[in-house]
């Protein structure tokens, strides 16, 4: 059974959540908007049990307490696909949503591509073809059409049977323990709440910095994070990642040098130039500034070592019937080659199937 009209009032919401809390597993998905804001706007929540599927309209409801209680219910597994963004959006409502069964993570351990889509799993496992006509829908606009509601319901209708198929496959392969470990990583609060002082870790291209530039990267990213929070605007609207990296690498010390940064809008220089230069000054980078961060790309010894580790990872993945990046990303292999020993490759099941062989090769 599917409710073709979204839940928009308190009594039906309470009744729906009461029914679903009694289930061992439910399907869960969300629709949200975040293109123009820092905080995502939750626009729709889709829920399913073996007997029903329904949409909850957060924009119409004055309170979502029954939904929050359902999401936090420890006795109900929330089955989701590619859940990280949804969990981040739901975090302000219900805190950590757990336990979760992520069908994308499970599928990767069963031999599917690491980023396999929900529609592809429905097609390959259940022989169901799902519509793609509303992937760009503005879910904040009301009323929702019957076609939009049907599309949204499809996003949860097949989660439970897909999860069951994947669980059977992983049990046959003896990998349910792997899945349990990887799902446990979804319970890290730091993935859903960004502290300004740690925001620089989410910016690509800022690894291997010298101490002065690392201080500058931390300072600039924290400044941007606070600004984005204060004005509820996307980080990129305050300062794009590429521009932030260029400031870190070039270390501009004057307004003219700052204005010469590629793609830095003149308006940002005018409004925030003094604050950005203050971040540079506070980093106390020696003058002349030290060379750019990281090892040179042409380092033949390091490149050969990364290739060697990659070949081992590829061989192990082939043995296990996995896509190599499910075992190890290139970045993880590079970190291992650079001497880091705190990565995922040396923890849990990955250490046993791959990490020890990589360490032996080193």
CORZIBEL-V119793 format. One record per pair of residues at least 24 apart in sequence whose ideal C-beta (glycine too) atoms are under 6 Angstrom apart, sorted by the first residue. I is the first residue (numbers start at 0). J is the second residue. If there is no record, write none. Layout:
{{I:J} {I:J}}
//
This chain:
{{0:51} {1:52} {1:152} {2:53} {3:148} {5:54} {5:56} {6:55} {7:56} {7:59} {12:65} {13:65} {15:53} {16:65} {16:66} {16:69} {19:46} {19:48} {19:69} {20:69} {20:72} {20:75} {22:48} {22:75} {24:76} {24:78} {24:159} {25:75} {26:78} {26:155} {26:158} {26:159} {27:77} {27:79} {28:154} {28:155} {29:85} {29:88} {30:138} {31:88} {32:139} {36:231} {37:227} {37:228} {37:231} {37:232} {39:88} {41:88} {42:138} {42:139} {43:138} {43:151} {45:151} {45:154} {45:155} {47:155} {47:156} {52:152} {52:155} {52:156} {54:148} {54:151} {67:92} {67:93} {70:96} {76:100} {78:158} {78:159} {78:162} {80:117} {87:191} {90:191} {95:186} {97:186} {99:185} {100:162} {102:161} {102:162} {104:181} {105:165} {105:178} {106:165} {107:325} {108:174} {108:177} {108:178} {109:165} {109:168} {109:169} {110:320} {110:321} {112:322} {113:322} {113:324} {113:325} {120:161} {121:157} {124:161} {124:164} {125:157} {125:160} {129:153} {177:348} {180:347} {180:348} {195:221} {195:224} {195:225} {196:221} {198:224} {202:240} {204:244} {207:292} {207:293} {208:292} {209:289} {211:282} {211:284} {212:247} {212:292} {214:282} {215:247} {215:282} {216:247} {218:278} {219:243} {219:278} {222:278} {248:291} {250:284} {250:288} {301:336} {304:336} {305:332} {305:333} {305:336} {308:332} {308:357} {311:356} {311:360} {315:353} {326:353}}
//
